[in-house]
Amino acid sequence: MKTSYALLIGLLLVKVIYVEHAAAIETSATLSKEAVLKQSPVKGGLLVHLGPENAELLLAFAAEPRFVCHGLTTDPDRRTGILQALDEGAAYGRTSVDTLNHPRLPYADHLVRILVVEAASGVAEHEMLRVLCPGGLLYAKSATGWTATTKEWPSAIDEWTHARHGADGNFVSKDESVGRPSNVRWISAAQYRGVQPRQTQVIVTSAGRLFSVRDTGTNATLTAQDAFSGVKLWEVPYTSYRKPSLRHRDFWNFPALIAWKDTLFITGKALDASSGDERFVLDGNPLVCDNDVVITSMLKAYDAKSGKELWHHPQPGSRPIIGGGNVYFVEGEWPAKGGPLKLVSLDLRTGKVVWQKVFDLPAAAGKPDAFDNYSPNSIPNGLLAGMIYHQGTLALEVTRTYIYLFSAKDGAPIRSLRYRNWSPYASGLRALMIDNLLWLPEAQTDFDFGYDINAYSLKDGAKVKSLQLKTPIRQRCRPPLATEQFMFLGGLNSVNLSTGEETVRPIARSLCNFGMVPANGLLYVPPTHCRCYATLKGYVALESLQPGQELVAANTADHLIKGSAYGRQLQATSSANDWPQLRQDAMRRGYSNCELPARIELLWMQKLAGTHASSPVVANDVVVVAVSDTHRIQALNAATGEARWEFVAGGGIEGPPTIAGGHVAFGCKDGWVYVLSLMDGSLLWKNMAAPAERLIMVDEKLQSAWPALGPVLISGNSVTVAAGLHNMAEAGIVVSTFDLSTGKKRWQAKTPHRPLVNPLTSGVYQKVYDKRLGIIPTKPAAALLSGWLVGDGDSVQIDRLGAFEINSGKSVVLFDTRVNEANTAKLSSYKNGSRRNDFDRWLSSVEDTDGRLFNASIAPKGSVAIASSKNHWVAVTEDQLILLEKDRKEVFRVALGSEHQAIPHGIAIAGSRVYVSTVAGHVLCFGAPIQ
């Protein structure tokens, strides 16, 4: 289908809020990668090819590591051909292709950097522009060539160019799109697993790019990402990085980093923001930049475009800020114990003195109270925290509890304020200026959790508004920050400054020291070392609910898609010696009824088409494994390892499939549940487990905002699956049941959508939480979905988030005491690069013949997978497979090789053989030695 002239005219005439310019860039029949890159200011991100005739453009961009590529076609046969071409070019993974099921594009708003429309397939132009990010490019094909359209940058979103938002030092964004955090736009997590705490030290953003300094414990890197999708653009060493200390006076001295238009300023250098290449040198650390003038710690001013030195102030100073065309700073040494303090104002362009005033800073008045000296590790009272400029007023904040206001016009003092700022770690700049008011979160008598937000007039210092918060907040670890409409406190608590409405949505937890960043219509939450809360881990970018907007609700809508084998009668017999699902059965007992020989050897080994293999499942002499990074389900002959068939899904597959009655069912990260034929892998049906179709970016791969992480649970003729990331994000965690034969959705329900208390949180916190909000949880409850479903035939339990009747979807109490006991164990967090979840205690245990539960102590230290047969325990370590008799006496072991390290729970025992799946993407089969 060709794009019509009417569509092209519509694209060109679309409202000005979307379009900056439109111009024909190429008249040939094909669109080259070079032509696309030439037009795009940000050369990386998500590229979508709508209606591709072949894989040529996708293959070209697959060679660019800065892009994630996705093809969409309405023709299943064309998808098959493109998929085969991508496989042959070893490009499938970050580049993928899927079918378009309806005229609404499946992507989150503003996610796509480049949209190439070769065949519109009924998709309207406003829908194309919806998914494009600001500054994104839309290429549309006509009979005469290609036309490019650029989406304009909306005036309602703001950037964050300095560590404290802008050159004025005010931690307040003008972004009108950031409010109550709700939806996940992207997550960049994999690179953070196993690194040192407090690894992201500062974040800035400009011109659609996001920059961060990351401390890995041994060195630091400067990383650039697409601000709207999180895709990495480039990364270079930050050789001049100096790690800030947590509990002393340089707590607020962030690493030097300023993003200004297409230039990035770091210590001693100006870099090209598009590539990280050096443009010119600077003397000192860049501290502030405005109106194309950058000022360094040496109080030297440079032209931000050319690097030409403009002026140099001869006397040293500290904490410069810019406002109203002038530079303001404290000249000379800071009188930490009181005494004369010199404030100076210079003209920004010339460096000439506008005014200078000496102010007698008083020593701390009276006896220090608990707000002044709570902890011996705190910053001493009397140090300079920082300065702010706002509409002709200067605010100078002194740790721990004093603020002095001055006129920016002539330096005349206005008045001073003392407020109640409590922090056991450090006291930084807490004041925020919005619309001629100075806003301060002030501690109540309950230091750690109680806060009021008070607003003072900048004219006379009078209190004009007070918001008394009910939600317990731990504000001590990070600074408050705000937009002009919302203030963000604690982990992820937002307060509407007009109404006082509080929203607690702990989807992620902001970084100690730095906090988070509201910009580009998103709230960027960097990775944190904190383990006290069940939050999404990694670098998380969150969208906000707009006024009147509600979260997506669970629904019963049916999105059934029938495959070529739909309605086929499948013939398959089950055996007690099979291993048809994760840990053998729905209760995840890890026990097989078959017997193993006393000695085993490697019978065969098969390399899968990718890595990140799931646990193997075995039934009817077929081994089935999911391969996440290539979106595949692969089936092997159980006796020989020969390939039987493979199926490519629309996204990654986290858990192993489930086999029942000749059916292979699995959940997919694209938000759908699939059912295949065990014999040939043909599709019977697929249906949407997510409540809506919305693709986001996670670890630089597209996935649903509600990924069906699997494994699914089959009970009778019912398939049950859980989908979601976090119970407070999007629609939360949704649970759906489908008819195994027909694929029709029977019901969909949600787990509780409320803050859930974490067992690692201190008893003090829980008591305060209970007292303030009237919540008395009967049992601790996690908020993350790890993907484990456990069933007893009548009900299904989803992690610790709840349990539902399979037939009706009615919520029920936890049904199994052993699972319940495991669920009350303390949370385990990321360790040695692997996620440990709330089911660790349950899933690291196996059941014996008589039903007794044994934990991993039966196996050698370091085991990654254990299982039980009728006569042996089986354990797999990083490089060995070990057989133990029931009295735990070792009878045999065989070396695997370090490249064959098993995945957790990566064992299946079936037909007197042991099957092991490995991290590198192998399946190994062990059995009785061949005579």
FIROMI-142440 format. One record per residue (C-alpha): x, y, z; residue in one letter. Coordinates in steps of 0.001 Angstrom, whole numbers, padded with zeros to 6 digits, always signed. Layout:
N
XYZA;...
END
This chain:
931
+000000+000000+000000M;+001486+003357-001040K;+001142+006502+001057T;-001278+008818-000703S;-000729+012440-001613Y;-003617+013281+000733A;-001714+011774+003615L;+001439+013676+002704L;-000503+016943+002499I;-002047+016154+005880G;+001391+015606+007350L;+002589+018936+006045L;-000488+020821+007258L;-000614+019274+010728V;-000888+021784+013573K;+002196+023874+014303V;+002637+022386+017770I;+003803+019231+016039Y;+005672+020428+012982V;+008789+022542+012798E;+009531+022089+009110H;+008856+019741+006235A;+011021+019363+003195A;+011654+016800+000489A;+015089+015327+001121I;+015310+012542-001411E;+013541+011715-004642T;+014908+008245-005260S;+012822+005133-004784A;+014740+004079-001657T;+015646+005892+001521L;+019256+005499+002610S;+020610+005345+006133K;+022941+008244+005336E;+020039+010475+004321A;+018188+009725+007537V;+021205+010352+009751L;+021976+013604+007963K;+018579+015029+008891Q;+018368+013728+012480S;+020001+015977+015105P;+020086+013106+017621V;+021700+010178+015852K;+020314+007350+017895G;+017218+006085+019680G;+014244+004059+018459L;+013711+003768+014685L;+010416+002316+013470V;+009824+001178+009894H;+006096+001038+009159L;+005076-001117+006186G;+008571-002187+005064P;+008784-003876+001671E;+012026-005608+002668N;+014650-005699+005428A;+017155-003403+003689E;+016717-000286+005876L;+016367-002297+009094L;+019572-004186+008306L;+021401-000920+007577A;+020438+000580+010928F;+021022-002699+012781A;+024727-002040+012223A;+024383+001224+014208E;+024721+000413+017943P;+023027+003719+018781R;+019696+002544+017360F;+017043+000058+018374V;+014962-000796+015290C;+011449-002168+014953H;+009562-003107+011801G;+005758-003270+011603L;+003849-004913+008760T;+000264-006026+008261T;+001414-008955+006100D;+002451-012056+008134P;+004266-013533+005124D;+006295-010354+004662R;+007170-010456+008371R;+008477-013989+007886T;+010686-012892+005003G;+012064-009874+006865I;+012662-012000+009941L;+014636-014501+007879Q;+016748-011705+006379A;+017489-010294+009837L;+018483-013757+011052D;+020804-014244+008096E;+022380-010873+008821G;+022768-011773+012530A;+020768-008649+013279A;+017741-009978+015135Y;+017442-008894+018780G;+017857-005130+019092R;+016302-005113+015627T;+012991-006964+015376S;+009832-007119+013298V;+006202-007748+014205D;+002723-007567+012717T;+000484-004521+013116L;-002894-005632+014413N;-004851-002353+014256H;-004390+001275+013131P;-003146+002428+016532R;+000627+002171+016789L;+001671+000080+019816P;+004254+002524+021219Y;+004151+004822+024234A;+003775+008531+023513D;+006941+010360+022380H;+009064+007189+022312L;+010124+007027+018646V;+013069+009069+017341R;+012647+008232+013609I;+009479+006885+011973L;+009813+005700+008378V;+006403+005191+006735V;+006666+003127+003585E;+003051+001960+003694A;+000701+003737+006097A;-001466+000627+006640S;-004423+002750+007742G;-002468+004568+010469V;-003558+008228+010730A;-001016+011041+010634E;-001881+012273+014136H;-001158+008756+015395E;+002256+008813+013734M;+003041+012153+015356L;+001806+010929+018742R;+004557+008336+019026V;+007309+010656+017757L;+009433+012349+020396C;+010011+016131+020242P;+012585+016736+017528G;+011795+013328+016034G;+011645+012768+012276L;+008784+011353+010232L;+009653+010107+006725Y;+006694+009444+004430A;+006909+007866+000981K;+005018+009073-002059S;+005171+008308-005756A;+007821+011022-006221T;+010095+010318-003262G;+010363+010870+000458W;+009238+013814+002595T;+010670+014536+006045A;+008669+016164+008852T;+010145+017236+012178T;+008035+017299+015330K;+008343+020602+017126E;+009569+020889+020700W;+006526+021595+022921P;+006686+024743+025032S;+005209+022845+027989A;+008328+020730+028614I;+011600+021935+030087D;+015249+020889+030078E;+017623+020385+033020W;+020979+021771+031953T;+022770+021995+035339H;+022941+019786+038419A;+020496+022215+040036R;+018290+022653+036958H;+019679+025920+035562G;+022227+028670+036066A;+020017+030379+038687D;+020599+027571+041224G;+016863+027067+041723N;+015912+023380+041933F;+012637+024102+040091V;+011697+022938+036603S;+009240+024771+034383K;+008049+021465+032931D;+004250+021455+032942E;+003995+017798+031926S;+005652+016377+035048V;+003343+015680+037957G;+002096+012551+039695R;+004427+009780+038434P;+002542+006846+036992S;+003692+005239+033733N;+007105+003817+032889V;+008563+005167+029624R;+011930+003406+029764W;+014278+001534+032064I;+018013+001165+031646S;+018984-001387+034253A;+021354-004106+033071A;+024493-002004+033255Q;+023876-001216+036911Y;+023724-004756+038256R;+026654-005588+040485G;+028257-002127+040541V;+029002+000034+043560Q;+026390+002111+045413P;+025631+005718+044486R;+026928+005168+040992Q;+025080+007985+039191T;+026394+011276+040506Q;+024736+013900+038314V;+022238+014104+035441I;+021719+016890+032918V;+019758+017063+029686T;+019560+019273+026618S;+018357+019047+023011A;+016792+015604+023465G;+019890+014019+025006R;+020394+012856+028582L;+023879+012896+030137F;+025066+011326+033376S;+028302+010778+035247V;+028453+007195+036503R;+030806+005951+039155D;+031569+002230+038841T;+033720+002126+041973G;+037064+002085+040141T;+036522+004789+037532N;+033814+006994+036055A;+032167+007326+032687T;+030219+010038+030949L;+027195+008495+029247T;+024818+010016+026696A;+021345+008568+026083Q;+018332+009441+024015D;+016248+011372+026528A;+012951+009913+025337F;+013813+006213+024945S;+016935+005711+027071G;+018945+004214+024195V;+022677+004772+024717K;+024227+007173+022205L;+027848+007157+023353W;+030048+006722+026399E;+033530+008077+027224V;+035755+007946+030335P;+035406+010851+032753Y;+039099+011009+033636T;+038942+014122+035836S;+036122+012803+037997Y;+036399+013256+041758R;+033986+011235+043826K;+031929+013336+046261P;+031916+012213+049869S;+028606+011468+051490L;+028882+012869+055019R;+030983+015973+054884H;+031060+019440+053456R;+031373+018649+049734D;+028146+016644+049752F;+026568+019063+047288W;+029603+019531+045048N;+028367+017520+042111F;+030781+016469+039348P;+031234+019255+036802A;+028671+018713+034037L;+026623+021238+032056I;+024557+020559+028927A;+024084+023647+026787W;+022347+023182+023444K;+024682+020890+021429D;+027685+021319+023747T;+028584+019452+026920L;+030934+021049+029481F;+033015+018896+031828I;+036186+019557+033828T;+038623+021381+031549G;+036754+020620+028315K;+033850+021353+026030A;+032543+018290+024174L;+030375+017809+021135D;+027097+016561+022626A;+026359+014383+019603S;+029583+012354+019776S;+031541+013112+022974G;+034461+014482+020919D;+036430+017384+022365E;+035659+020843+020936R;+037824+023194+023032F;+039487+023448+026450V;+038486+025339+029593L;+040454+026470+032613D;+038772+024884+035623G;+035427+023223+036283N;+032406+024621+034432P;+029969+025865+037070L;+027245+027839+035280V;+026220+028635+031714C;+023599+031009+030384D;+023121+033212+027324N;+026005+031384+025590D;+028463+032281+028393V;+030038+029562+030522V;+031860+030383+033789I;+034415+028082+035409T;+035656+027609+038961S;+038549+029939+038099M;+035928+032688+037561L;+036801+032771+033885K;+034051+033353+031335A;+034073+031769+027864Y;+031893+032027+024803D;+029956+028749+024889A;+030018+028404+021103K;+033627+029248+020218S;+035524+028784+023484G;+036897+032330+023320K;+037750+033749+026754E;+035541+036756+027523L;+036775+037911+030934W;+038496+036802+034147H;+037694+037981+037669H;+040985+038289+039587P;+039683+037276+043030Q;+038563+033752+043927P;+034925+033082+044730G;+032442+030289+045326S;+029041+029078+044145R;+028388+031500+041246P;+024882+031722+039805I;+023437+033702+036898I;+020235+035708+036730G;+018957+038881+035124G;+022049+039178+032926G;+024448+039208+035889N;+026701+036782+037775V;+026467+036556+041581Y;+028960+034856+043915F;+030637+035024+047311V;+034119+036474+046968E;+036935+035189+049169G;+036719+032763+052058E;+033409+031813+053597W;+033147+032779+057309P;+031916+029443+058606A;+031799+030713+062211K;+030363+034124+061408G;+031948+037370+060263G;+032124+039543+057148P;+030915+038021+053886L;+031369+039735+050520K;+028709+039366+047832L;+029654+040427+044297V;+027612+040982+041125S;+029273+041134+037683L;+027918+041811+034224D;+027676+038440+032474L;+029085+039533+029103R;+031830+041919+030243T;+032751+040834+033761G;+032499+044417+035040K;+031461+044885+038668V;+027800+045862+038998V;+027837+045997+042805W;+029590+044455+045786Q;+028330+044333+049364K;+029866+043193+052635V;+027393+041414+054876F;+028152+040548+058497D;+027137+036908+058795L;+026160+036240+062411P;+027397+033173+064228A;+024868+030460+065067A;+022491+032065+067528A;+021775+030396+070841G;+022310+026815+071872K;+022161+024362+068915P;+019103+022154+069019D;+018449+018774+067465A;+017847+020402+064104F;+021368+021863+064149D;+023403+018913+065332N;+021579+015639+065055Y;+024526+013536+063993S;+028303+013863+064388P;+028577+013061+060681N;+026411+015978+059668S;+027671+019062+057882I;+028587+021649+060536P;+026246+024572+061065N;+027362+027718+059288G;+028671+026449+055943L;+027381+027836+052664L;+024861+025481+051087A;+024213+027580+047995G;+022609+030576+046337M;+019429+031036+044286I;+018301+033817+041965Y;+014586+034358+041378H;+012850+037376+039871Q;+015221+039986+041280G;+015833+038291+044634T;+018900+036417+045874L;+018576+033714+048526A;+021680+032586+050364L;+021223+029405+052400E;+023523+028535+055280V;+023631+025055+056766T;+021905+023962+058709R;+018898+026211+059155T;+019329+029818+057975Y;+018303+031643+054786I;+019233+035248+053977Y;+017411+037235+051286L;+019033+040063+049291F;+018030+042343+046435S;+019702+041263+043206A;+019581+044854+041990K;+021964+046315+044575D;+022681+043611+047187G;+020602+045240+049886A;+019527+042803+052644P;+015815+042021+052778I;+015518+039696+055782R;+016614+036357+057225S;+014689+033170+057999L;+015374+030256+060290R;+013619+027025+059466Y;+013552+023463+060741R;+015722+021402+058445N;+016502+017947+059739W;+018979+015562+058187S;+021326+013064+059824P;+023526+012908+056742Y;+023884+016370+055302A;+022117+019636+054866S;+022067+021070+051412G;+020117+023712+049638L;+016500+023044+050579R;+014850+026313+049545A;+012813+026427+046330L;+011545+029639+044690M;+008310+029650+042710I;+006291+032693+041644D;+007871+035084+044164N;+007426+032628+047025L;+010123+030760+048913L;+009005+027181+049556W;+010548+025118+052348L;+009848+021567+053524P;+010208+021884+057300E;+010511+019088+059804A;+007908+018476+062466Q;+008722+017038+065887T;+008823+013569+064349D;+012061+014365+062537F;+012460+011473+060161D;+008925+011293+058813F;+006984+014449+059544G;+007104+017420+057176Y;+005159+020560+056456D;+005647+022546+053272I;+005593+026270+054021N;+005668+029186+051578A;+007138+032582+052514Y;+006824+035877+050700S;+010059+037117+049145L;+009002+040706+049871K;+008655+040557+053637D;+009332+036947+054657G;+005818+036368+055972A;+004411+032843+055846K;+001591+032864+053300V;+000804+029168+052923K;+001308+025934+054798S;+000678+022399+053559L;+000582+019855+056377Q;+001588+016481+054974L;+000028+013268+056213K;+002300+010841+054407T;+005438+009769+056284P;+008481+010924+054316I;+012150+010185+054689R;+013526+013413+053297Q;+016957+013259+054894R;+018866+011543+052067C;+018153+013848+049139R;+017201+017427+048315P;+013621+018420+047574P;+012911+019495+044027L;+009889+020847+042235A;+008152+021935+039126T;+006064+025081+039340E;+003081+022867+040187Q;+004461+019904+042171F;+007081+019286+044844M;+008828+015919+045090F;+009990+014645+048467L;+011372+011448+049911G;+011555+008459+047632G;+008827+009308+045109L;+006181+011351+046920N;+004569+014227+045011S;+002630+017131+046481V;+000380+019451+044471N;+001418+022917+045652L;-001971+024401+044793S;-004221+021871+046492T;-001911+020084+048920G;-002935+016726+047441E;-000328+014052+048172E;+000444+011094+045949T;+002523+008168+047136V;+003602+006025+044225R;+006907+004292+045080P;+007524+002814+041627I;+011196+003726+041914A;+013371+005298+044582R;+015494+008327+043884S;+019219+008425+044395L;+020650+009570+047723C;+022545+012853+047415N;+021387+013862+043953F;+017694+012958+043887G;+015894+012899+040549M;+015298+015124+037522V;+011973+016406+036074P;+012608+017279+032423A;+011472+016472+028883N;+008028+015658+030231G;+009534+012815+032288L;+010767+012195+035811L;+014220+010595+035633Y;+015029+008425+038645V;+018641+007175+038661P;+019652+003833+040185P;+019953+003680+043945T;+021783+001368+046309H;+018781+001391+048648C;+017311-002054+049415R;+014559-000957+051778C;+011806-000720+049208Y;+010352-003005+046560A;+010940-000686+043626T;+011973-000977+040007L;+015734-001240+039822K;+017920+000693+037438G;+017590+003988+035627Y;+013836+004651+035352V;+012058+007340+033319A;+008463+007915+034411L;+005562+009684+032754E;+003006+011566+034839S;-000749+011479+035078L;-002251+014658+033682Q;-005236+016402+035353P;-008317+014248+035028G;-006342+011306+033688Q;-006586+007927+035386E;-004425+004827+035286L;-005315+002123+032777V;-007753-000312+034349A;-007931-004078+034047A;-010474-005101+031423N;-012196-008094+029894T;-011740-007036+026263A;-010716-009924+024035D;-007862-009487+021553H;-007792-013070+020312L;-005663-013712+017224I;-006043-017155+015659K;-003039-018970+014229G;-002733-021453+011405S;-003324-024385+013774A;-006356-022870+015524Y;-008988-025472+016276G;-006669-028396+015599R;-007220-031376+017896Q;-003883-032048+019581L;-003059-035607+020562Q;-000505-036033+023316A;-000235-038302+026305T;+001206-037149+029590S;+003602-039155+031712S;+004535-038971+035371A;+008139-039001+034197N;+007733-035719+032246D;+008910-032296+033447W;+006287-030119+031704P;+006784-026801+033509Q;+009067-024820+035794L;+010158-027111+038653R;+007975-029948+037289Q;+004520-029025+038591D;+002271-026098+039447A;+003392-026127+043075M;+007021-025761+041912R;+008133-028756+043966R;+011178-029557+041843G;+010531-033309+042102Y;+010451-035947+039357S;+008988-039417+039816N;+011562-041090+037554C;+014763-042826+038686E;+018248-041797+037626L;+021210-044147+037076P;+024081-043951+039532A;+026440-042814+036774R;+025599-040401+033992I;+027477-038858+031098E;+026897-036133+028559L;+024693-037592+025814L;+024327-034486+023690W;+024696-030709+023714M;+022815-028232+021534Q;+023581-024515+021053K;+020429-022433+020885L;+019821-019420+018630A;+020862-016865+021227G;+021630-016624+024918T;+019585-016119+028087H;+017986-019558+027823A;+015130-020397+030157S;+014811-023529+032242S;+014080-026560+030032P;+010709-028303+030057V;+010210-031846+028725V;+007149-033809+027602A;+006411-036401+024927N;+010129-036760+024175D;+010404-033058+023288V;+012606-030523+025128V;+011311-026940+024888V;+013347-023876+025884V;+012733-020122+025589A;+015566-017899+024333V;+014857-014372+025514S;+017249-012244+023494D;+016100-013647+020134T;+012403-013921+021106H;+012337-017650+020364R;+010810-020850+021591I;+012983-023768+020467Q;+012093-027472+020569A;+014631-030303+020521L;+014422-034066+020305N;+014780-035244+023900A;+016849-038299+022948A;+019225-036779+020378T;+019104-032987+020793G;+018219-032480+017141E;+016174-029367+016387A;+012454-030052+015993R;+011032-026565+015422W;+011258-022962+016525E;+008787-020112+016920F;+009590-016374+017023V;+007355-014300+019300A;+006857-010546+019334G;+009207-009933+022243G;+011543-011461+024790G;+010424-014484+026814I;+011434-014376+030450E;+010331-017730+031828G;+010100-021303+030537P;+007018-022468+028622P;+004381-024745+030117T;+003333-027960+028324I;-000078-029589+028709A;-001965-031959+026432G;+000145-031220+023388G;-000041-027453+023975H;+002967-025194+024636V;+001905-021999+026433A;+004102-019063+027406F;+003894-015404+028330G;+005899-012839+026385C;+007369-009450+027165K;+005239-007998+024379D;+002280-008401+026767G;+000702-011394+024989W;+000234-015040+025894V;+000892-017587+023142Y;-000207-021209+022703V;+001608-023458+020177L;+001411-027051+019058S;+004028-029181+020814L;+004533-031356+017726M;+005386-028694+015135D;+005430-025290+016884G;+002586-023841+014815S;+000526-021105+016453L;-002891-022039+017753L;-003720-018635+019184W;-002406-015632+021041K;-004259-013152+023223N;-003307-010004+025056M;-002505-010457+028730A;-001792-006743+029153A;-004790-004446+029711P;-003676-002304+026746A;-001053-002351+024023E;+001753+000020+024962R;+005399-000698+024184L;+008163+000917+026238I;+011946+000511+026203M;+013658-001740+028757V;+017388-002395+028534D;+017322-001085+024961E;+014651-003543+023849K;+010992-002935+023219L;+008548-004582+025572Q;+005062-004058+026905S;+004461-001842+029902A;+002786-004992+031230W;+005166-007798+030216P;+003819-011317+030734A;+006903-012578+032522L;+005762-016161+032893G;+005784-019005+033402P;+002075-019371+032766V;-000009-021760+034832L;-002245-024386+033183I;-004992-025931+035285S;-007463-028143+033448G;-008464-026150+030396N;-007421-022778+031825S;-004268-020747+031133V;-003435-018131+033751T;-000770-015461+033348V;+000369-012379+035290A;+001544-009242+033507A;+003113-006016+034744G;+006199-004444+036266L;+005088-002959+039578H;+001810-002803+041422N;+001896+001019+041515M;+002844+001565+037863A;+000477+001766+034914E;-002471-000537+035687A;-000394-002370+038267G;-000108-006144+038056I;-002933-007745+036066V;-003860-011430+036146V;-005778-013070+033291S;-007183-016505+032569T;-007852-017826+029035F;-009489-020938+027662D;-006678-023272+026582L;-008587-024646+023570S;-010232-021504+022195T;-007972-018736+023515G;-010934-016668+024720K;-010328-014479+027759K;-012346-015543+030770R;-011431-012811+033228W;-008813-010215+034138Q;-008164-008801+037608A;-005678-006535+039349K;-003536-006999+042416T;-003881-004257+045078P;-002869-000835+043729H;-001564+000834+046880R;+001741+001358+048664P;+002784-001937+050214L;+004967-002090+053297V;+008289-003836+052834N;+009583-006213+055535P;+013045-004656+055409L;+011624-001269+056327T;+012234-000444+059952S;+009594-001021+062580G;+009625+002702+063285V;+008627+003439+059720Y;+005813+000904+059792Q;+004457+002316+063039K;+004494+005842+061669V;+002942+004672+058407Y;+000180+002904+060313D;-000425+005905+062567K;-000503+008522+059826R;-002499+006676+057203L;-004447+004237+059326G;-002968+001283+057432I;-002264-001802+059484I;-000967-004469+057099P;-001550-007995+058357T;+001496-009279+056483K;+004346-007611+054634P;+003715-007421+050908A;+006077-006863+048016A;+005269-004622+045093A;+007399-006110+042328L;+006288-008874+039998L;+008972-011515+039690S;+006835-013656+037444G;+006374-016752+039612W;+002903-018269+039610L;+002028-021145+041934V;-001197-023145+041650G;-003066-025743+043669D;-005592-026674+040966G;-008281-024258+042112D;-006362-021031+042749S;-003273-019256+041507V;-000913-017228+043670Q;+001130-014374+042170I;+004330-013829+044106D;+003227-012192+047367R;+000772-009912+045610L;-002348-012007+046015G;-004226-015120+044967A;-007253-015654+042692F;-009704-018423+041937E;-008917-019767+038477I;-012546-020202+037439N;-013907-016833+038596S;-011003-014445+039192G;-012254-013868+042730K;-009555-012745+045139S;-008745-015323+047825V;-006284-015677+050691V;-002913-017310+050126L;-003698-020982+049715F;-000511-022827+050681D;+001137-022562+054078T;+004564-023473+052759R;+004445-020773+050085V;+003054-018366+052664N;+005940-019191+054985E;+008431-018559+052199A;+006725-015275+051346N;+007203-013808+054797T;+010972-014136+054520A;+012971-010951+054152K;+013482-009538+050715L;+016759-010215+048966S;+018078-007642+046538S;+020479-007634+043609Y;+023562-009663+044423K;+026493-010592+042215N;+024612-009460+039126G;+021547-011674+039607S;+018142-010629+040855R;+017039-012476+043964R;+013311-012318+044561N;+010809-013005+047302D;+010435-016640+046299F;+014123-017445+046826D;+013459-019516+049899R;+010708-021462+048167W;+012429-021835+044820L;+015756-022861+046338S;+014004-025762+048027S;+012960-029105+046549V;+010542-031769+047651E;+011418-035368+048379D;+009473-038542+047597T;+007493-038311+050837D;+006612-034635+050305G;+009156-033205+052729R;+010752-029914+051721L;+014538-029639+051702F;+016442-026446+051121N;+019611-025884+049165A;+021788-027117+052026S;+021502-030570+050485I;+023738-029367+047651A;+027333-028141+047607P;+027953-024493+048284K;+027658-022436+045151G;+024908-024505+043524S;+022793-022559+041067V;+020139-025221+040466A;+018851-028244+042360I;+016218-030904+041655A;+015024-034205+043070S;+014373-037566+041418S;+012950-040688+043003K;+016384-041881+044080N;+018785-038902+043793H;+019320-035251+044442W;+020809-033347+041488V;+022809-030153+041917A;+024474-027948+039332V;+027236-025541+040277T;+028957-023084+037974E;+030987-025827+036323D;+029841-029231+037624Q;+026803-031495+037814L;+026619-033575+040998I;+024490-036575+041971L;+023781-037289+045622L;+021944-040180+047177E;+018978-039459+049400K;+021240-039578+052448D;+023144-036686+050749R;+026187-038794+050032K;+027797-037812+046759E;+027882-040665+044251V;+028978-038962+041034F;+029992-035671+039495R;+030800-034543+035978V;+032504-031356+034790A;+030478-028948+032662L;+033080-026387+031728G;+032900-022746+032772S;+031148-021790+029520E;+028247-024058+030491H;+027257-022385+033744Q;+023676-023331+034476A;+020954-020759+034962I;+019055-020702+038289P;+016420-023477+038302H;+017829-024605+034956G;+017355-028352+035563I;+014746-030766+034279A;+014611-034503+035086I;+012582-036595+032650A;+012802-040101+031198G;+015782-040963+033455S;+017784-038087+031935R;+018913-034733+033304V;+018597-031626+031121Y;+020492-028438+031944V;+020166-025017+030288S;+023099-022604+030467T;+023749-018894+030611V;+025517-018996+027239A;+022484-020538+025549G;+023156-024302+025517H;+021020-027275+026451V;+022950-030268+027837L;+021504-033749+028252C;+022953-036315+030689F;+021933-039921+031002G;+023154-043481+031461A;+026448-044157+029661P;+025934-045551+026202I;+027070-049204+026052Q;
END
